Amino acid sequence: MQKYLTMIFSALLLIMVISIAVSDEKFSEFPLKSTAAHESSTGAPGERTCAQSGCHETSEVYNDDTTNALLFTDGDQTYTDKMEGITLRVRKKNCEKFGFQIVCLDTLKRNVGSWVLLNKERVQLQSSDFSVPAAAGRKYITHTYKGTVPQNVGEISWEFSWLPPMNGYKGKVIFYVMTNCTNNDNKNSGDALYASQHSLSYNANTSSESIDSDKDIIAFHAGNGIWTLPMNNHEQIKHMMFFDMNGKSIPYSWQLKNDREVEILTNNPDFIGLLMIAIEFESGKTLKKAVFFHN
């Protein structure tokens, strides 16, 4: 019996050693939970906080102070049918490393809309914790291991977008935000957590504008599998990204054809339909709807 227990203990110890080695090799710069927040830890209805899930035990949770700032493109506390650009900014003196997690819920506490990643090195998508029944079906956005380092002393920001629901819901939405400010001592204690809620109401008047407006839509015509974009802006394009209506990125390649056109090659040259496009110019970013069509 003792020999059998010794074998089991040895096997478990070996598994632990291998797991730690793999984890250290994959995330050697940022160990522990710097790779992402613990699932379903925003403090939203039915969820835990990071202090309760074991990531930052004994940490105090501060509610609705000035540490978190969730900045929206329009800045008028409303959303429309267009994709909403969002910046999460966190400022805390003497903070060595930051993290965050956000979920967006409707008035019935259900997940609403979808996330669009503009910088996958610093932010990532996350599913719910299966052990938290109230969080079933919720989708989160959180930091990556590279997205925890402050950009300035005591300050960090993350940029991403939120795509409004396509199921006809036009009610109030609430973004539940949990951020952490750590002393970077590689321990899960002695840190501070900051919870905040940010709500938007649907603006029907703004969304009633025609989808055919040049400000709202870009038309791509297919020729031999190459999409050509007539350029109305002479600024240099730094980056382009495509998403489907669920916020999933679409693989593609692109190159400048001249100062008026961009050639875009997708993995599916026969695609017809509506996508979202994010174009980054030297002066900033723009988000558009893109219709792909053939003759």
C-alpha positions in Angstrom: 0.0 0.0 0.0 2.8 2.4 0.9 4.6 1.6 -2.3 1.4 2.3 -4.3 0.9 5.7 -2.5 4.5 6.6 -3.2 4.1 5.9 -6.9 1.0 8.1 -7.0 2.7 10.9 -5.2 5.7 10.7 -7.5 3.5 10.8 -10.6 1.6 13.8 -9.3 4.9 15.6 -8.5 6.2 14.9 -12.0 3.0 16.4 -13.5 3.4 19.5 -11.4 7.1 19.9 -12.4 6.3 19.5 -16.1 3.4 22.0 -15.8 5.5 24.6 -14.1 8.3 24.1 -16.7 5.9 24.6 -19.6 4.3 27.6 -18.0 7.7 29.2 -17.3 8.9 28.6 -20.8 5.8 30.0 -22.4 5.4 33.0 -20.1 8.9 33.4 -18.6 8.7 37.2 -18.5 5.3 37.4 -16.8 4.6 34.5 -14.5 1.4 33.7 -12.6 -1.8 35.4 -13.7 -0.1 38.1 -15.7 -1.1 36.1 -18.7 -4.8 37.0 -18.2 -7.4 37.7 -15.5 -9.1 34.8 -13.9 -12.3 33.9 -15.8 -15.5 35.6 -14.7 -13.9 37.9 -12.1 -15.3 41.3 -13.0 -17.7 41.5 -10.0 -20.7 41.6 -12.4 -24.0 40.2 -11.1 -23.4 36.5 -10.2 -19.6 36.7 -10.6 -16.7 36.8 -8.2 -13.9 39.4 -8.0 -10.2 38.7 -8.5 -9.8 38.9 -4.7 -12.2 35.9 -4.4 -11.0 33.8 -7.3 -7.5 33.4 -5.9 -5.6 35.7 -8.2 -5.2 38.5 -5.8 -6.4 37.2 -2.5 -6.4 39.6 0.5 -6.6 42.5 -2.0 -9.1 45.2 -1.2 -11.6 46.1 -3.9 -12.3 49.8 -4.4 -15.5 50.8 -6.2 -16.2 53.6 -8.6 -13.3 56.0 -7.8 -11.3 57.9 -10.4 -8.7 55.1 -11.1 -10.6 53.6 -14.1 -11.7 55.6 -17.1 -13.6 53.9 -19.9 -13.5 56.3 -22.9 -15.9 55.8 -25.8 -15.5 57.1 -29.4 -18.7 59.3 -29.3 -18.3 60.4 -25.7 -22.1 61.0 -25.3 -23.0 57.9 -23.2 -24.9 56.4 -26.1 -24.3 53.7 -28.7 -25.7 53.1 -32.2 -25.5 50.3 -34.7 -21.9 51.2 -35.5 -18.9 49.6 -33.9 -17.8 51.5 -30.8 -14.2 52.3 -30.2 -13.1 52.0 -26.5 -10.1 53.0 -24.5 -9.6 51.7 -21.0 -7.2 54.0 -19.1 -6.0 53.3 -15.6 -3.9 55.7 -13.5 -2.4 54.7 -10.2 0.7 56.1 -8.5 3.5 53.6 -7.7 1.8 50.8 -9.7 4.4 48.6 -11.3 2.1 46.4 -13.4 -1.6 46.5 -14.4 -4.3 44.1 -15.6 -8.0 44.2 -16.4 -11.1 42.3 -17.4 -14.4 43.6 -18.9 -17.8 42.1 -19.7 -20.8 43.9 -21.3 -24.3 42.9 -20.1 -27.9 43.9 -21.0 -30.6 44.7 -18.4 -31.3 41.0 -17.9 -27.7 40.3 -17.1 -27.0 38.5 -20.3 -23.9 39.0 -22.5 -24.6 41.6 -25.2 -22.5 42.5 -28.2 -19.1 41.3 -29.1 -15.5 42.4 -28.7 -13.2 43.3 -31.5 -9.4 43.2 -30.9 -7.3 46.0 -32.5 -4.0 45.0 -30.8 -3.8 41.2 -30.1 -0.4 41.6 -28.4 -1.9 43.6 -25.5 -5.5 42.3 -25.2 -7.3 39.0 -25.7 -10.7 37.4 -25.6 -11.8 35.2 -22.8 -14.7 32.8 -22.1 -16.6 32.4 -18.9 -15.7 30.2 -15.9 -17.8 27.0 -16.2 -17.9 26.8 -12.4 -19.8 30.1 -12.2 -23.4 29.3 -13.5 -24.5 33.0 -13.7 -21.6 33.7 -16.1 -22.6 31.1 -18.7 -22.4 32.6 -22.2 -20.6 35.7 -21.2 -17.6 36.9 -23.2 -14.7 38.9 -21.8 -11.8 41.0 -22.9 -8.7 41.0 -20.8 -4.9 41.8 -20.9 -2.2 39.6 -22.3 1.2 39.0 -20.6 2.6 41.8 -22.8 -0.2 44.1 -22.0 0.5 44.5 -18.3 3.5 46.9 -18.6 2.8 50.6 -17.9 3.2 52.9 -21.0 4.0 55.8 -18.6 4.9 55.9 -14.9 1.7 54.9 -13.0 -0.5 54.8 -16.2 -1.6 52.3 -18.8 -4.3 52.1 -21.5 -5.7 49.4 -23.7 -7.6 50.0 -27.0 -10.3 47.7 -28.4 -13.8 47.9 -29.9 -17.3 46.7 -29.1 -19.7 45.6 -31.8 -23.4 46.3 -30.8 -25.7 43.3 -30.7 -27.1 42.0 -34.0 -30.1 40.3 -32.4 -32.3 43.4 -32.3 -31.6 44.4 -28.7 -31.7 48.2 -28.4 -31.7 48.7 -24.6 -29.3 49.8 -22.0 -25.9 48.1 -21.8 -23.5 48.0 -18.8 -19.7 47.5 -19.0 -18.4 45.9 -15.8 -14.7 46.7 -15.4 -12.2 45.2 -12.9 -8.6 46.4 -13.0 -5.7 45.6 -10.8 -2.7 47.6 -9.8 0.2 45.4 -8.5 3.6 45.9 -6.9 5.1 43.3 -9.3 6.5 41.1 -6.6 5.2 37.9 -8.2 2.9 37.2 -5.3 -0.9 37.1 -5.3 -1.3 39.4 -2.3 -0.7 43.0 -1.4 -2.3 44.4 -4.6 -5.3 46.6 -5.2 -8.4 46.1 -7.3 -10.6 48.7 -8.8 -14.2 48.0 -9.9 -16.4 50.3 -12.0 -19.5 50.3 -14.1 -20.1 52.3 -17.3 -23.5 52.3 -19.1 -24.6 53.3 -22.6 -28.1 53.8 -23.9 -29.2 53.2 -27.5 -29.4 56.3 -29.7 -32.1 55.5 -32.4 -31.8 59.0 -34.0 -28.1 58.6 -34.8 -28.5 55.1 -36.2 -31.3 56.1 -38.5 -28.9 57.6 -41.0 -28.6 55.8 -44.3 -26.2 53.0 -44.5 -25.3 54.2 -48.0 -23.6 57.3 -46.6 -19.9 57.6 -47.6 -19.2 58.1 -43.9 -20.7 54.7 -43.0 -19.8 52.3 -45.7 -17.0 51.2 -48.0 -17.7 49.2 -51.2 -15.1 46.6 -52.3 -15.4 45.3 -55.9 -13.8 41.9 -56.5 -11.6 41.2 -59.6 -9.6 38.0 -59.8 -9.7 37.5 -56.1 -8.3 41.0 -55.4 -10.3 43.7 -53.6 -9.6 47.3 -54.7 -10.3 50.2 -52.4 -10.6 53.7 -54.1 -8.8 56.0 -51.7 -10.3 59.4 -50.8 -7.7 60.1 -48.1 -4.1 60.7 -49.3 -2.7 59.9 -45.8 -0.5 56.8 -45.6 -2.2 53.7 -44.3 -0.3 52.1 -41.4 -2.5 49.1 -40.8 -5.8 47.5 -41.8 -7.9 44.8 -40.1 -11.2 43.1 -41.1 -13.8 41.5 -38.8 -17.0 39.7 -39.4 -20.2 40.9 -37.7 -19.4 38.7 -34.6 -16.1 40.5 -34.2 -13.9 37.6 -35.4 -10.9 38.8 -37.4 -10.7 37.8 -41.1 -7.3 36.7 -42.6 -6.1 38.9 -45.4 -3.0 40.6 -47.0 -2.9 44.1 -48.5 -0.5 46.4 -50.3 -0.7 49.9 -51.7 -1.3 49.8 -55.4 -0.8 53.6 -55.9 -1.8 56.7 -53.9 -5.5 56.1 -54.7 -5.9 52.3 -54.3 -5.2 49.4 -52.0 -5.2 45.8 -53.1 -6.7 43.4 -50.6 -6.4 39.6 -51.0 -8.6 37.5 -48.7 -8.6 33.7 -48.1 -12.1 33.5 -49.7 -12.1 35.4 -53.0 -15.8 34.4 -53.5 -17.0 36.1 -50.3 -20.0 38.4 -50.7 -21.5 40.3 -47.7 -20.9 42.8 -44.9 -17.7 43.0 -42.8 -16.2 45.6 -40.5 -12.9 47.3 -41.4 -10.5 49.2 -39.1 -8.0 51.4 -41.0 -5.2 53.1 -39.1 -3.9 56.3 -40.7 -1.0 58.4 -39.5 -3.5 60.8 -37.9 -5.6 58.1 -36.2 -8.0 55.2 -36.7 -11.3 54.9 -38.5 -13.9 52.1 -38.3 -16.2 51.4 -41.3 -18.7 48.9 -42.6 -17.3 47.2 -45.8 -19.6 45.5 -48.4 -17.9 43.0 -50.7 -19.6 42.4 -54.0 -19.0 41.0 -57.6 -20.5 42.0 -60.9 
